[in-house]
Amino acid sequence: MSESASFVGRDIVSIRDFSRRDLDHVMDMAVVMEPLAKKGSDMLHGRIMATLFYEASTRTRLSFESAMTRLGGTALGFAETKGTSVEKGENLADTIRVTENYADVLVVRHPLEGAARMAAEFASIPVINAGSGAEEHPTQAMLDLYTMRKELGRIDGLNVVLAGDLRYGRTVHSLAYALSLYDINLYLVSPSLLKMRKEVLEEVSGRIKVQELEELNKVIPEADVLYMTRIQKERFGSLEDYEKVRGSYSLTASDLAAAKSEMIVMHPLPRIDEIDYSVDKTTHSKYFKQVWYGLLVRMSLIGLVLAALS
């Protein structure tokens, strides 16, 4: 087992706040969580998690709620702002200061960048960032790392391709930061309009080898991990810009003919048209297994910040 700095009471706001040792420890604890996810546990009996989702979500919200429930705790909160005091004009800071009285940990998703960090500043209990605008999604990056380690047996030495919307995709921002702590080669494939954000690229390229490309098929033979993302229509300032890049990539089973036999295809989901359904039937597809791995990682994180794990 790896060692790490204490997670007790710790905010999970940015992947940049964590060392490689920290991330390895989260993954080690996720292994411990697998049997508990199947049979249940009472290690968090009497503890409460509040989910404050200002933005649409299926997997992330249900994953956190399922994780808390499987550990014996209780989850409460809202999946949309309709019917809450937000509709009356209550600001995020006040909502945080109110709801922390009802729970032991807060899980926050918000459409504005920086919202999760602001929530952590106002809360006296741990805050977990479940997605903050187009900025970061740290728990997604952790489950992505865990998927690679489980499916390929390692992270060091991999050729990882991140493809699609690298400008607005918060999942790839967090994942790129996390991968830069490991010995990997990173390929960034996107239309010119959707290139990786400058601040992310500068930090990551200072640690690992990074190549930027626009043509996906060129890198498939080299890839150990192909991480596809959707073009995020809701993040664009204009419909015209979205239409310029819509459907830029559409991976099919035939595209994988040149891939390594053990190469895995990942996706944070939901998908639109960037992965054809024909890929689902191949041995490369792992995006639905990512959902299971995400449950284990979030069980690990909740247990760690609430001192049920060490």
N, C-alpha and C positions, 0 to 999 in steps of 0.2 A: 504493500500500500504506500502511496505517496504521502508526503507531509505538506502542509500548507499553513498559511496564516489563518487565524481563527475566523470562521464565518459567522459566529454567533452575533446576532443583532446587526449584521452587515447589510448594507444596501447593495442591490444588484442593478446598477444603473447603466454602466458602460463596460464593455468587454476590456477596454483599455485599463480598467482599474484592477485587472487580475493578471497574475504571473502565470507562466507555464505550469509551475508547480500547483498553483491554485486550480487551474483547469484540469490537470491530471487527477487531482484529488476529487473534484466533482465527478469525473468519469469513473473513478474507482468506486465511489459511493453509489453511482448508478448501477454498477454491477451488483452491489449488495441489495439494491432495491428490487431487482427483478423477481425474486421469489415472493417478496412482500406484495408486489403489484398483483400477483396471481392469487395469493391466499388472503391478503389483507393484513392490517396491523393496527394496534391501538397506541402506537408510540406518540401520536399527537392528540390523543383523546382529551377533549376539553379545550383545545386550541381552535382559534377561528381565523380564517383568511377572508379578507374582503377584496373582491375583484371590481375595479372601477374602470369600465371599458367605455371610453368616449368615442370609440371607433369600432367598426364592424369586425367581428372575429368569430371563427368557428373553432379551429384546432387549438389555438393558444388558450382561449378561455376555458374550453372544455377540458383541455389537458391539465391546466392548473387546478381546476375544480375536482377532476378525477384524482389527481395526485394527492390533494389534501384529504379527500374522502377515503382513499385507499390506505392512508396513514392514520385513519381514525379520527381526523379532525372534521371541522364543519366549514363550508364555504358559503358566503353570501355576497351580495353586490348587485350591480346592474350591467346589462349587456348593451344598453343604449341610454342616452340621456333623456329620452321621452319619459315623462312621468316622474322625473327627479327634480330636485331643487335647482339643477343647472338650467332648466327651462325658465326658472324664475329670475335667473341672472346671477346665481351664486358662482363665485369664481373658484378656480381649482384649489387655491390655498385654503379657502374656508371649507371646501368639501373634504380635503385631506384632514384638517384639524377636527372636523366633526366625526368622520368615519373611523379615525384611529381609536376613538373611544369604544368602538364596537368589535375591534379585531386585534390580533397579535401580529399580523403581517398584511401589507397592502400590495396588491398587484395592479399596476396602472398601465392602461393603453390610451394614448392621446394623439391626435393628429398634428400637434405642434411640436417642433423640435425643441429640446430642452425641458419639456414638461415633466419628464420623469425625474430629472435632477432637481427641478424646483420642488416637486412633491417630496423628495427625500429631505430637502432642506427644512421643510415645514413639519414633517412627521417625526415623532419621537419613537416610532417603531420601524422595523425594516420595510423598505420599499423595493419591489421588484419591477423592473421596466419590462413591460410586455409589448413594447413597440412605441417609439417616440418619433412621430412624423416620418420623414425620410432619413432620419439620422442613424438610429441604431436599434437592434433587436438582440440583446446579448444572450438571452436564454436559447434563442434559435441557433446562434453560433455554437453554443455549447453542445446542443443536441446534434448539430451537424458534425462537429468533431467526433462525438461519440459514435455516430453512424459510420464514419470512416474507420475508426479504430475497431469497431465490432466487425464490420464487413471485410476489411482488408488486413486486419491484424496489426496495423501501425498507422502513424501519421507521417513520421519522418520518412523522407525519400520519395514521397508521392509527387506526381505531376497533377496539379489541380486546376481545372478550367472553370472559371465563373463566366457564365454567358447570359446575355440579355440586357436587362435594365440595370446597369451598374451606377447610374446617376441617382436615381430615386429609390432604388431597392435597399432598404435599411438592413435587410438580412445579409446582403453581400458586403456591406460596410463593416458590420460586426465580424463577419466570418473572415474577411481579409485581414483585419487586425489580429484576430485569433491565430490564423494560419501563419502569420509572420513570426510567431513565437516558436515555430517548428522549422525543421530543415526540409523545406519543400520548394518546388518550382511552381510559380503561379502564372497562369495565362488568363488574361482579361479580354473577353470577346464581346464586342458590342458595336452598334452603329456609332458613328462619330458624335451624334447628338446625345448619346447616352453613356459616354465614357465615365469611368470611375472618377469620383470626386477628387479634386486636386489634393486636398489635405490628406485624404486616405492614401492615395497613390504615393505621395511624398514620404509618408511615414513607413509604409509597408516596403517600398522599394529600397529603403535604407537598410533593411534587414535581410530580405530574401530576393532571389532573382524573379523579376516580373517582366512579362512581355504583353504588349497590347496589340490586338488584332481585330479585324472585322469579319473575317471568314471563318466560320465554325468548323467546316469539314477538314480544314488544314490541320487542326490540332487533335481531332478525334483519335488518330492512331497513337498519339503520344500520351493521351490522358489515362490516368488511373481513376480520376473522379471527374465527372462532367456534371456541373451544378447549373441547372437551367433555372431561369427566372422569367416571370411574366413582365410584359410591358405595362407599367402601372398607370393606367389612364387617369386615375383620380389625382395623381400628383402633378399632372401637366398644367401649365398656365393657360394653354390654348388647345382647342380640339385640332387645330391645323397642325401643330407640332406633333401631336399624338399620331395623326394619320400618316405623317411622314415616316414613322418608324414602326407602325402597327404591323404585326406579322413578320418582323425582320428575320426571325428564326423559327423553324418548325421541324423539330427532330422526329425522324421516323425510324422504324426498325431497320430499313434498308441502309440508312446512314451509319448504322452501327456495325456494318459488315467488316469494316476495317479496324474496329476497336479491339483492344486486348480482351482476351476471354474473361478476365477477372474485373474489367473496368465496371464501375458502378455509375448509374445515372441518379442524381438527386434533384430535389425540387422542394422549396419551402411550402408550396401549395398556397392558394388554389392555382391551378393551371388554367389557361385559356386555350391557346392554340399552339403553344411553343413545344409541347410534347404530344405527338400523335398517340392515339390509343393503342396502336400496334406495338409501341415500345413496352406497354404494360406486360405483354406476354413474354418478353425476353428475360433472360437471367440477369441482365444489367439493371433493370428497374428496381430501385430501393426506396422510392419516395413514400410509399405507404408504410414501409418498415420504419422510416424516419418518425412517423407519428407515434409508434410504440416506444421508440428510443427517447422521444421527447417526453413522454410520460415518466420514464425512469429518471431522466435528468432533472425534471422538475420536482419529482419526489425527493431526489437527492438534495436539491437546493433548499427546498422548504424545510427538510429535516435538519440541514446544516444551520440555517439562519435562526431556527427556533431551538437549537441546542439539543435536538433529539439524536443527532449524529455528531461525531467529532472527527 
